[in-house]
Amino acid sequence: MMEVLTPIIINLTRLVIAGCFAYLCKAIIPAITVWLKQVGLYQVVRYFVNAAEKMATTKQIPKETKKQWVKNILAKIGIQDNEVIDALIEGAVEELDNQKGKVGDAFNK
């Protein structure tokens, strides 16, 4: 009797595990995809913020228009201006300021 039930139980266990895995993949992959897109977008914004800072330092663009320059460049590559983009720009500027502060502190020691 056990010889008959053992393969059935093993196959049912495999099916349950496969079903749970498929369900988790269906639930997790869309969330990860959104997160990866946000990370990629932040990297693009950070790149342009760094470029704007460098251009303002070398007087290629006025310092007052750095944020608008970043928004214009993002619009040219198809990224629409909205409150999320504003937040990403502000975050990238803050990160850049923090990095400059750490470098300045290292030289002052």
Backbone as a printed PyTorch tensor [residue, N CA C, xyz], in Angstrom:
tensor([[[  0.8170,  -1.1930,   0.0000],
         [  0.0000,   0.0000,   0.0000],
         [  0.8700,   1.2700,   0.0000]],

        [[  1.9230,   1.2810,   0.8200],
         [  2.7990,   2.4350,   0.8970],
         [  3.5620,   2.6420,  -0.4080]],

        [[  3.8350,   1.5370,  -1.1220],
         [  4.5430,   1.6480,  -2.3910],
         [  3.7230,   2.4380,  -3.4010]],

        [[  2.4210,   2.3950,  -3.2980],
         [  1.5360,   3.1100,  -4.2090],
         [  1.3890,   4.5670,  -3.7760]],

        [[  1.2820,   4.8020,  -2.4750],
         [  1.0460,   6.1530,  -1.9650],
         [  2.2930,   7.0430,  -2.0140]],

        [[  3.4610,   6.4900,  -1.8740],
         [  4.6860,   7.2900,  -1.8160],
         [  4.8880,   8.1210,  -3.0850]],

        [[  4.8130,   7.5660,  -4.2850],
         [  4.9830,   8.3950,  -5.4900],
         [  3.8800,   9.4600,  -5.6180]],

        [[  2.6840,   9.1480,  -5.1990],
         [  1.5840,  10.1140,  -5.2780],
         [  1.8610,  11.2900,  -4.3370]],

        [[  2.2830,  10.9930,  -3.1190],
         [  2.5760,  12.0450,  -2.1400],
         [  3.7540,  12.9030,  -2.6200]],

        [[  4.7690,  12.2680,  -3.1710],
         [  5.9340,  13.0130,  -3.6780],
         [  5.5110,  13.9420,  -4.8150]],

        [[  4.6980,  13.4430,  -5.7380],
         [  4.2560,  14.2720,  -6.8630],
         [  3.3420,  15.4120,  -6.4030]],

        [[  2.4720,  15.1440,  -5.4310],
         [  1.6170,  16.2030,  -4.8960],
         [  2.4620,  17.2800,  -4.2030]],

        [[  3.4730,  16.8630,  -3.4900],
         [  4.3690,  17.8200,  -2.8310],
         [  5.0900,  18.6720,  -3.8600]],

        [[  5.5600,  18.0610,  -4.9210],
         [  6.2280,  18.8070,  -5.9890],
         [  5.2850,  19.8220,  -6.6320]],

        [[  4.0360,  19.4110,  -6.8540],
         [  3.0570,  20.3180,  -7.4490],
         [  2.7630,  21.5050,  -6.5240]],

        [[  2.6420,  21.2490,  -5.2380],
         [  2.3800,  22.3270,  -4.2800],
         [  3.5610,  23.3050,  -4.2450]],

        [[  4.7660,  22.7700,  -4.2040],
         [  5.9550,  23.6280,  -4.1870],
         [  6.0510,  24.4380,  -5.4770]],

        [[  5.8050,  23.8100,  -6.6120],
         [  5.8560,  24.5180,  -7.8940],
         [  4.7800,  25.6010,  -7.9560]],

        [[  3.5920,  25.3050,  -7.4470],
         [  2.5160,  26.2960,  -7.4190],
         [  2.8620,  27.4830,  -6.5330]],

        [[  3.4310,  27.2260,  -5.3750],
         [  3.8440,  28.3100,  -4.4740],
         [  4.9370,  29.1590,  -5.1230]],

        [[  5.8830,  28.5190,  -5.7730],
         [  6.9520,  29.2470,  -6.4450],
         [  6.3940,  30.1320,  -7.5650]],

        [[  5.4700,  29.5940,  -8.3620],
         [  4.8680,  30.3630,  -9.4500],
         [  4.0850,  31.5540,  -8.8970]],

        [[  3.3610,  31.3400,  -7.8210],
         [  2.5950,  32.4280,  -7.2060],
         [  3.5200,  33.5210,  -6.6880]],

        [[  4.6090,  33.1360,  -6.0200],
         [  5.5600,  34.1160,  -5.5060],
         [  6.2130,  34.9030,  -6.6450]],

        [[  6.5590,  34.2050,  -7.7150],
         [  7.1510,  34.8820,  -8.8680],
         [  6.1740,  35.8920,  -9.4700]],

        [[  4.9250,  35.5130,  -9.5670],
         [  3.9110,  36.4060, -10.1240],
         [  3.7170,  37.6290,  -9.2420]],

        [[  3.8450,  37.4730,  -7.9430],
         [  3.6590,  38.5930,  -7.0190],
         [  4.9230,  39.4450,  -6.8820]],

        [[  6.0850,  38.8360,  -6.9100],
         [  7.3290,  39.5560,  -6.6210],
         [  7.9240,  40.2170,  -7.8540]],

        [[  7.8940,  39.5780,  -8.9910],
         [  8.5580,  40.1140, -10.1830],
         [  8.0170,  41.4910, -10.5860]],

        [[  6.7110,  41.7350, -10.5920],
         [  6.2630,  43.1010, -10.9270],
         [  6.7760,  44.1570,  -9.9460]],

        [[  6.8460,  43.8220,  -8.6720],
         [  7.3490,  44.7810,  -7.6840],
         [  8.8350,  45.0530,  -7.9140]],

        [[  9.5900,  44.0350,  -8.2200],
         [ 11.0270,  44.2040,  -8.4670],
         [ 11.2520,  45.0060,  -9.7450]],

        [[ 10.4300,  44.7730, -10.7490],
         [ 10.5720,  45.4960, -12.0070],
         [ 10.3710,  46.9930, -11.7960]],

        [[  9.3630,  47.3670, -11.0320],
         [  9.1220,  48.7800, -10.7340],
         [ 10.3110,  49.3620,  -9.9800]],

        [[ 10.8260,  48.6280,  -9.0110],
         [ 11.9670,  49.1010,  -8.2280],
         [ 13.1950,  49.2870,  -9.1120]],

        [[ 13.4480,  48.3470, -10.0100],
         [ 14.6080,  48.4670, -10.9070],
         [ 14.4750,  49.6690, -11.8300]],

        [[ 13.2600,  49.9470, -12.2980],
         [ 13.0590,  51.1220, -13.1460],
         [ 13.3340,  52.3980, -12.3730]],

        [[ 12.9140,  52.4460, -11.1030],
         [ 13.1580,  53.6290, -10.2850],
         [ 14.6500,  53.8190, -10.0380]],

        [[ 15.3500,  52.7390,  -9.7710],
         [ 16.7930,  52.8270,  -9.5510],
         [ 17.4830,  53.3200, -10.8150]],

        [[ 17.0960,  52.8050, -11.9510],
         [ 17.6680,  53.2400, -13.2190],
         [ 17.3760,  54.7010, -13.5030]],

        [[ 16.1600,  55.1410, -13.2120],
         [ 15.7910,  56.5360, -13.4180],
         [ 16.6150,  57.4380, -12.5150]],

        [[ 16.8050,  57.0150, -11.2660],
         [ 17.6090,  57.8220, -10.3490],
         [ 19.0490,  57.9330, -10.8340]],

        [[ 19.5920,  56.8670, -11.3910],
         [ 20.9570,  56.9100, -11.9100],
         [ 21.0690,  57.9140, -13.0620]],

        [[ 20.0720,  57.9520, -13.9270],
         [ 20.0720,  58.8980, -15.0420],
         [ 19.9900,  60.3330, -14.5140]],

        [[ 19.0850,  60.5590, -13.5610],
         [ 18.9420,  61.8990, -12.9920],
         [ 20.2380,  62.3190, -12.3010]],

        [[ 20.8280,  61.4190, -11.5400],
         [ 22.0740,  61.7340, -10.8400],
         [ 23.1890,  62.0840, -11.8320]],

        [[ 23.2420,  61.3730, -12.9340],
         [ 24.2450,  61.6460, -13.9700],
         [ 24.0940,  63.0710, -14.5030]],

        [[ 22.8500,  63.4680, -14.8050],
         [ 22.6230,  64.8050, -15.3520],
         [ 22.8210,  65.8920, -14.2950]],

        [[ 22.5020,  65.6120, -13.0430],
         [ 22.7620,  66.5810, -11.9680],
         [ 24.2640,  66.8120, -11.8400]],

        [[ 25.0420,  65.7400, -11.8840],
         [ 26.5010,  65.8860, -11.8390],
         [ 27.0130,  66.6920, -13.0350]],

        [[ 26.4450,  66.4330, -14.1970],
         [ 26.8540,  67.1730, -15.3930],
         [ 26.5010,  68.6520, -15.2600]],

        [[ 25.3190,  68.9500, -14.7470],
         [ 24.9090,  70.3440, -14.5720],
         [ 25.8160,  71.0510, -13.5750]],

        [[ 26.1740,  70.3560, -12.5090],
         [ 27.0700,  70.9420, -11.5120],
         [ 28.4340,  71.2560, -12.1330]],

        [[ 28.9410,  70.3380, -12.9080],
         [ 30.2340,  70.5400, -13.5680],
         [ 30.1570,  71.6940, -14.5630]],

        [[ 29.0670,  71.7580, -15.3170],
         [ 28.9120,  72.8310, -16.3040],
         [ 28.7680,  74.1900, -15.6170]],

        [[ 28.1030,  74.2270, -14.4740],
         [ 27.9700,  75.4840, -13.7430],
         [ 29.3160,  75.9060, -13.1580]],

        [[ 30.0970,  74.9390, -12.7290],
         [ 31.4180,  75.2430, -12.1790],
         [ 32.3320,  75.8470, -13.2480]],

        [[ 32.2180,  75.3340, -14.4660],
         [ 33.0390,  75.8470, -15.5710],
         [ 32.3660,  77.0020, -16.3190]],

        [[ 31.2410,  77.4910, -15.7680],
         [ 30.5040,  78.6490, -16.2920],
         [ 29.9330,  78.4280, -17.6980]],

        [[ 29.6310,  77.1860, -18.0400],
         [ 28.9710,  76.9080, -19.3140],
         [ 27.4800,  77.1780, -19.2240]],

        [[ 26.9140,  77.0300, -18.0140],
         [ 25.5200,  77.3960, -17.7640],
         [ 25.4890,  78.2130, -16.4710]],

        [[ 24.5170,  79.1240, -16.3340],
         [ 24.4170,  79.8780, -15.0780],
         [ 24.0270,  78.9610, -13.9140]],

        [[ 24.5610,  79.2380, -12.7340],
         [ 24.2720,  78.3970, -11.5740],
         [ 22.7930,  78.3890, -11.2280]],

        [[ 22.0920,  79.4790, -11.5020],
         [ 20.6700,  79.5760, -11.1550],
         [ 19.7910,  78.6680, -12.0060]],

        [[ 20.3010,  78.2520, -13.1560],
         [ 19.4660,  77.4690, -14.0800],
         [ 19.8500,  75.9910, -14.1310]],

        [[ 20.6090,  75.5160, -13.1600],
         [ 21.0500,  74.1110, -13.1940],
         [ 19.8630,  73.1520, -13.1840]],

        [[ 18.9000,  73.3820, -12.2850],
         [ 17.7560,  72.4680, -12.1790],
         [ 16.9380,  72.4810, -13.4670]],

        [[ 16.7240,  73.6490, -14.0210],
         [ 15.9600,  73.7380, -15.2660],
         [ 16.7200,  73.0680, -16.4000]],

        [[ 18.0370,  73.1920, -16.4180],
         [ 18.8380,  72.5290, -17.4410],
         [ 18.6660,  71.0160, -17.3550]],

        [[ 18.6960,  70.4770, -16.1260],
         [ 18.5020,  69.0280, -15.9370],
         [ 17.1200,  68.6210, -16.4340]],

        [[ 16.0940,  69.4010, -16.0980],
         [ 14.7300,  69.0790, -16.5500],
         [ 14.6320,  69.1180, -18.0720]],

        [[ 15.2960,  70.0990, -18.6990],
         [ 15.2650,  70.1980, -20.1640],
         [ 15.9450,  68.9880, -20.8080]],

        [[ 17.0810,  68.5790, -20.2680],
         [ 17.7870,  67.4200, -20.8260],
         [ 16.9460,  66.1550, -20.6370]],

        [[ 16.3420,  66.0050, -19.4660],
         [ 15.4880,  64.8260, -19.2350],
         [ 14.3060,  64.8240, -20.2080]],

        [[ 13.7360,  65.9990, -20.4760],
         [ 12.6230,  66.0830, -21.4290],
         [ 13.0750,  65.6800, -22.8340]],

        [[ 14.3170,  66.0380, -23.1810],
         [ 14.8260,  65.6880, -24.5110],
         [ 14.9920,  64.1860, -24.6880]],

        [[ 15.2300,  63.4600, -23.5920],
         [ 15.3620,  62.0030, -23.7230],
         [ 14.0510,  61.2790, -23.4120]],

        [[ 12.9750,  62.0590, -23.2350],
         [ 11.6500,  61.4580, -23.0990],
         [ 11.1700,  61.2360, -21.6770]],

        [[ 11.8070,  61.8440, -20.6940],
         [ 11.3650,  61.7090, -19.3010],
         [ 10.5840,  62.9610, -18.9390]],

        [[  9.2910,  62.7730, -18.6560],
         [  8.4050,  63.8990, -18.3740],
         [  8.6880,  64.4940, -17.0000]],

        [[  8.5650,  65.8100, -16.8980],
         [  8.7720,  66.5190, -15.6340],
         [  7.5340,  66.3420, -14.7530]],

        [[  7.7490,  65.8750, -13.5240],
         [  6.6660,  65.7580, -12.5430],
         [  7.2650,  65.8320, -11.1440]],

        [[  6.4350,  65.6270, -10.1440],
         [  6.9200,  65.7640,  -8.7640],
         [  7.9290,  64.6740,  -8.4000]],

        [[  7.8420,  63.5140,  -9.0210],
         [  8.8180,  62.4490,  -8.7530],
         [ 10.1850,  62.8560,  -9.2880]],

        [[ 10.2110,  63.4270, -10.4700],
         [ 11.4730,  63.8870, -11.0490],
         [ 12.0670,  64.9950, -10.1900]],

        [[ 11.2210,  65.9210,  -9.7150],
         [ 11.7140,  66.9710,  -8.8140],
         [ 12.3480,  66.3680,  -7.5720]],

        [[ 11.6970,  65.3630,  -6.9930],
         [ 12.2340,  64.7260,  -5.7920],
         [ 13.5550,  64.0130,  -6.0890]],

        [[ 13.6370,  63.3500,  -7.2360],
         [ 14.8780,  62.6690,  -7.6090],
         [ 16.0140,  63.6660,  -7.8330]],

        [[ 15.6940,  64.7950,  -8.4420],
         [ 16.7190,  65.8290,  -8.6520],
         [ 17.1960,  66.3590,  -7.3080]],

        [[ 16.2640,  66.6610,  -6.4270],
         [ 16.6440,  67.1780,  -5.1030],
         [ 17.4670,  66.1420,  -4.3340]],

        [[ 17.0970,  64.8790,  -4.4410],
         [ 17.8570,  63.8160,  -3.7800],
         [ 19.2720,  63.6960,  -4.3400]],

        [[ 19.3950,  63.8070,  -5.6550],
         [ 20.7210,  63.7200,  -6.2770],
         [ 21.5810,  64.9180,  -5.8860]],

        [[ 20.9640,  66.1000,  -5.7960],
         [ 21.7040,  67.2930,  -5.3670],
         [ 22.1670,  67.1280,  -3.9210]],

        [[ 21.2800,  66.6280,  -3.0710],
         [ 21.6310,  66.4010,  -1.6660],
         [ 22.7840,  65.3960,  -1.5490]],

        [[ 22.7020,  64.3280,  -2.3300],
         [ 23.7660,  63.3240,  -2.3160],
         [ 25.0960,  63.9300,  -2.7660]],

        [[ 25.0500,  64.7530,  -3.8030],
         [ 26.2570,  65.4140,  -4.2950],
         [ 26.8290,  66.3660,  -3.2480]],

        [[ 25.9520,  67.1130,  -2.5850],
         [ 26.4050,  68.0200,  -1.5200],
         [ 27.0500,  67.2470,  -0.3780]],

        [[ 26.4540,  66.1080,  -0.0090],
         [ 27.0280,  65.2860,   1.0570],
         [ 28.4020,  64.7480,   0.6720]],

        [[ 28.5490,  64.3460,  -0.5800],
         [ 29.8460,  63.8540,  -1.0440],
         [ 30.8920,  64.9590,  -1.0090]],

        [[ 30.5020,  66.1590,  -1.4160],
         [ 31.4380,  67.2850,  -1.3860],
         [ 31.8420,  67.5960,   0.0460]],

        [[ 30.8920,  67.5130,   0.9680],
         [ 31.1910,  67.7730,   2.3660],
         [ 32.1680,  66.7600,   2.9320]],

        [[ 32.0110,  65.5090,   2.5820],
         [ 32.9230,  64.4700,   3.0660],
         [ 34.3260,  64.6650,   2.5030]],

        [[ 34.4150,  65.0350,   1.2360],
         [ 35.7230,  65.2680,   0.6260],
         [ 36.3720,  66.4910,   1.2740]],

        [[ 35.5940,  67.5630,   1.4890],
         [ 36.1340,  68.7500,   2.1280],
         [ 36.5970,  68.4750,   3.5410]],

        [[ 35.8450,  67.6560,   4.2850],
         [ 36.2330,  67.3010,   5.6530],
         [ 37.5370,  66.4990,   5.6500]],

        [[ 37.7030,  65.6590,   4.6640],
         [ 38.9220,  64.8400,   4.6060],
         [ 40.1540,  65.7200,   4.3810]],

        [[ 40.0100,  66.7720,   3.5800],
         [ 41.1400,  67.6600,   3.3260],
         [ 41.4350,  68.5740,   4.5250]],

        [[ 40.4070,  68.8660,   5.3070],
         [ 40.5990,  69.7620,   6.4540],
         [ 41.2810,  69.0720,   7.6330]],

        [[ 41.3260,  67.7520,   7.6390],
         [ 41.9390,  67.0240,   8.7600],
         [ 43.4320,  67.0240,   8.6730]]])
